[in-house]
Amino acid sequence: MKLFNKRVYYLYFALFCFIVFCINLTSSYIQYKNFMDIGEQEIIAKVELVYTKTNESNKTYKILRLKTNGFSFYTVPRKNINFKPFDELKLTVINLDVKFIDYLRGVFYMPSNGITPLEQSKTPNLRQKALNFISLQHENDKISSLFMALFLGAAVSKELRDDISHWGMAHLVAISGYHLGVIMGVVFLLLAPVYRYFGARFFPYRSYKFDISVIGFALLCFYFYMIGFVPSFLRAFTMSIFGFILLCRNIKILSFNTLFIVVCFCVALFPSLLFNIGFYFSCAGVFYIFLYLHYFKDKFSILTHSLLLNFYVFLAMEVSVLYFFPLISFQQIAVIPLSYIFILFYPLSFILHLFEYGGICDERLAWFLSFKLSFTNATIPLLAFLGYNLLSLLAIKFKAVMLTLPLLGALCFIIFCIF
């Protein structure tokens, strides 16, 4: 059964989303105008990242990424103070050159002065307590940053981001549908045997799958509150709830129409997602999964599917990934077996942190992240990127095009890593 039986209903839905999108975009613009009209202003912000940069004159300086209630921004401190992540600062910012599109993205640069560290709040919120709890278990700042990103969606340093890029495992670190699937899988694994035992005796009329799913989504709602606005997880979270509702109504969920509806709905509510790379990759990953299943769903065994699907999505995503992150290396192919290892690593590392043994593997993880094979930077032109996305859409109708996509990804490795 389909959600919309007539094509005109999709048009009505798209029109509804467009109206909601315009309302939210207008609201964002009004906020932007109010922010700009104030001009130079004093704000309180929290340090997300601290890193150094060297200019053409070989002069090294610090850059801070700060977060306020409405946005994040970069600034260069004039004072040589030892800033640390999660420090609270009071500062004066100059917002003369902030454009609306940058404000909408939520991350931009503003000059500042008068930066003054504030005393840490004596009553930190739940997320801050969790971040501190993780941080105290690690002596290595990079590993601490890795787990804070893995569990709570914290920003990662440039050094760690480069290490992650060498392994091609950004989708494993950035909280997304992959993590949601692992969490729901663990919930079912732990609760299903207990529920079925008591359910068979006291409430046999209840569906254990439905009830455990509700419990799982309740936990995910709390988790979503904890990590804040993470675009890739927002897409996965929205799609999973929407899919659950459709499944309860016996409506087909593994379809491009479902993805279209969820993407339109999310962008309508949050226009900034149009400019978010994480949201794009999250949607693209699901699109290529659906594309594979569209043609091969009933062709192979589950084991064969698990192997072929991973290879297909990895290679089909390569052109798009290289457009935004040009680093390419044969080392990145290792992410395919790492994806299977992650299914165990993610819940086990969470349990270790829960019992304050999170730092037990720090040395091995530090070695793993520092390991690097030879690499190069690939340049994908804008027209090639747009053409590839158009080709991906055509693959819905043409199987030959669908099979061509991973070949183009493999061709990138051959061209840039061999020749």
Residue, then its C-alpha position, 0 to 999 in steps of 0.5 A: m500500500k502506498l501513502f499517496n495513491k495519486r500523484v497530485y497528492y505529492l504536489y499538494f504535499a510539496l506545496f504545503c512544505f514550500i509554504v512552511f519553508c517560506i514561513n520559517l525562512t522569513s522567520s530566520y531572516i527577521q532574526y537575522k535582521n534583528f541580530m544585525d540591527i543591534g550591531e556591535q554587541e556583547i554576548i556569552a558563548k561556549v568554546e567548541l573548538v580551539y585550534t592553531k593556524t599559520n598564515e603566509s608570513n609563518k605567523t601562528y595564531k589561535i582560532l576559536r569556534l564558539k557556540t551561542n544559543g542561536f548559532s556558532f561562529y569563528t573568531v580570533p582572540r587577541k589575548n594569549i589565553n589558554f582556552k579549552p573546549f567548554d569554557e564559557l566566555k564573555l566577549t564583544v563581537i562585530n557583526l558588520d560582514v555577516k551575510f544572511i546565507d552564512y547566518l542561516r548556515g549557523v557558522f560564520y566568522m566575526p571579529s571580537n574583542g574583550i574576551t573574558p573567561l567566565e567561571q564554570s556553571k556550578t549546575p551544568n546541564l545534562r549534556q555538559k555532565a555527560l561530556n565531562f564524564i567522558s572527558l575525565q576517562h581519557e588522558n589523550d585529548k584526541i581520543s576524548s574528542l572522538f568519543m564525545a563526537l561518537f556519543l554526543g555529536a560534539a565538534v571534532s578538531k581539525e587533526l582528528r577530522d583529518d585522521i577520520s578522513h584517512w580512514g574514510m569513516a566520517h559516517l561512522v563518527a558523525i551521529s546518523g542513521y547507522h548509530l540509530g540502527v545500532i541503538m535500536g538493535v541493542v534495545f531489541l536484543l536486550l528487551a525482546p527475551v524479557y518482554r516475550y517471557f512476561g508477555a506470554r504469561f501476562f499480556p499475550y495480546r500485545s505485540y512485543k515488536f510494537d511495544i519495544s519499538v515504542i520504548g526504543f523511540a522514547l529512548l531515542c527522543f531523550y538521546f535527541y534531546m541530549i545531543g542537540f541539533v545534529p542534521s544527519f541524526l535529525r533525518a534518520f530520527t524523522m525517517s524512522i518515526f515516519g517509517f514506524i507510523l507507515l509500517c503500523r498502517n501497512i504502508k510501504i516504507l522502503s521507497f524513494n517516495t518516503l525519502f522524498i517526503v522526509v527530506c521535504f518535511c525536514v527542510a521545510l521545518f529547518p531551512s538551514l539543512l539546505f546548506n548542511i553537508g552532513f544532512y546531504f550525505s545522510c540523505a544520499g546514503v539512504f538514497y543509494i541504499f534504496l537504489y540498491l534494494h530497488y533492483f536487487k532486493d530479492k536477488f541474493s541471500i542476507l549475507t550476500h546483501s550485507l556485503l554487496l550493499n556496503f560495497y555499492v554504497f561506498l563506491a556510489m558515494e565516492v564522487s560526492v564525498l571527494y567533491f567536499f573532502p578531496l583526500i583519497s587513499f586506498q586506506q579508505i576501502a578498509v571502512i567496509p570491514l570497519s562498518y561491521i566491527f563498529i556494530l560491536f564497538y559502538p555499544l561495547s565502548f558505551i558500556l565501558h564508558l558507563f562503568e568508567y573504563g572508557g580509556i582502556c583502549d586509548e593507546r590502541l585507538a591512538w595508534f589506529l588513528s595515527f596510521k596512514l598510507s599514502f594519499t592524494n587530493a582529488t579535485i571534482p569540478l562543480l559541474a561533474f558533481l551536479g552531473y553525478n547527482l543528476l545521474s543518480l536520479l536517473a538511476i531510479k529508472f535505468k538499471a544500467v545507470m545504477l550499475t555505472l555509479p559504483l564503477l565511477g567511484a572505483l574509477c576515482f581510486i584508479i585515476f587518483c591513487i594509481f596514475 
